Each structure stands twice: as C-alpha cells, then as structure tokens.
Amino acid sequence: MVIDLEHCRRASEPLPVKKFQLREWDGGTLEMKGDHSFYTTTSDIYQIGRMLHGIKNESWTPEFYSFVSLLLSKKAPPVHGQEPKDVPLDVECALQHEWIKRYESS
C-alpha cells in the first residue's frame, strides 16, 4: 500500500513553486503542465514501479519485469489492433497486466 499526502493539497493543484523533493523521487515522478509540477495518481503508479524495481532479483519472471516496465513507463499500452496513443497509465489498466491476472484467481 502506498500512502502519501501529496504535500496536503488537492490533486488538481500544482505543487508549490518552492517545492521540496522527497528522497525517493526522481526525474520521472512528477507530471509537468507548463511551468507547474503535479504529483498525480500516475506519479503513485510510477513510485510503485520504482519500489518493485528495487526488490527485483533473478527469480522474477519476464512477466514481472514487463509489469515493472509498464509502471515505470507511466503510459497505457496500445489496445490490440490500434495505433499507440500517448495515454497516461491508470490503475485499471495496470491491473489488466498478465502478471497481475496470473495471480488474480489464486
């Protein structure tokens, strides 16, 4: 479970201009719109990918690595038979990944 307070502001509001960066953030964490930085649900998904990437080892399956790559990409994969679009990854899409589906019925 990931819990964050996102600097105690509404998700639709940009971070303060003089924001501070949390220790585990990197250049891919925040979303930029113009000159403003936002911590969004996609930022949360990305941070989960970073955490999973940090615990990976040789025993993980290729599907696991694919799932982590999806989270770190922050982009929804193209729908089969359609052109790729630049669509932000959301939780519903991430939960459709084959690695999650494998364990869903277990």
Secondary structure, DSSP 8 states (H G I E B T S, - for coil): -----TTTS-TTS---TT----TT--TTTSEEETTEEE--HHHHHHHHHHHHHHH--TTS-HHHHHHHHHHHHTB----TTS-----B--HHHHTTSHHHHHHHT-
